[in-house]
Amino acid sequence: MLQSRFLLSGLGLSLMIATLSAQAAGLTSEHKAFGKTNDGTPVEQYILRNSHGVQATVITYGATLQSLQIPDKNGKVADVVLGFDDVQGYQSGTAYFGATIGRFGNRLANGAFELDGKRYQVPQNDKTNSLHGGTQGFDKRVWSAEPTKAKDSVGVTLTYLSADGEMGFPGNLKTEVTYSLNENNELRIEYKASTDKPTVLNLTNHSYFNLAGAGNGDVLKQVATLHASHYTPVDVKLIPTGELPAVAGTPMDFTKPTAIGKNIKADHQQLKYAEEKQGGFDFNWVLDAKGDVSKLAADVSDPQSGRRLQLYTSEPGVQFYTGNFLDGTVKGKGGKVYPHWGAFTLETQHYPDSPNQKNFPSTRLDPGQTYTQTALFKFSAK
Ligand code: GLA
């Protein structure tokens, strides 16, 4: 009796030691070379890991989330974001896989806006619109990076100085983006920016998720909830009309868990504006959380693998885009091709074209102010 009690507590003790050392060894980060741009600029990769098998790789080209390994319900890990194996893929890519987007996420009508009575013209790289900061946006720049460490997370902070007038935007703008990973399987992206002249700013991350694994078919059976009872409908050029109608009764209603494919082929003008041939989602949803980062904004799960992503954000909107412009011609990581509807994005943002829309929350940033944004992507599986 005495002996068996002793044995038991001995077993308990060794289990405890094993758990403690797993926790201590749990969060790690390393950085190493990723490659070089065509002009020879070195690009680094930062790899963040926790003890549950989650691994996030961020590269300094575009401050891009290059890969994200997430275990499924059986512990089997898959890379759930689209991307490339080398810098050249990102340099020639046009889909913004995983990139930090700036200065202005999504579209600006006619590539123009006014500030204090002065008109600014920025590149029209999407028909007559400007898209995602212009031809050489933040996604095409090499950022500086430093590893970071907090009590319960490991991370990397990337910095980019955008000169006054770059891509037509006013003000010297300093931008900082921090990715961090913790033991709760939360990948947090925090943004900070400041300017020396009044300007406009709309930063986001453009990760394309496929919870079944990147290149593993389309996402039509994955189930999405968007905690948003309104959205910003668009015109034929995907510029918001300025209205904020209810989603109720339209294919844009994701207030209850809905398979992404359930209404994607519906006969609805908005879906055709998003992509004229096969349709798709590519709109800004007005989040009910209104920038309260403690409230759930979006929740997507894959019934087959059991993987689930929950999004929290300090932004008022999210662009839910279903990879309507993917056409299976681009070869991604491991030579896999990404089919039409092969991913979804959740781009936390202010509403598209805000500088030209008087009823939308302002995207203006003045000297002396600090722009901040938090996006939290929490993963689980069951
Ligand atoms: C955003 C836009 C889409 C598309 C992608 C990039 O999600 O809303 O229309 O341009 O970026 O391909």
Residues whose N, C-alpha, C, O or C-beta is under 5 A from the ligand:
A	BS01	GLA	T94 A95 D282 Y321 F325
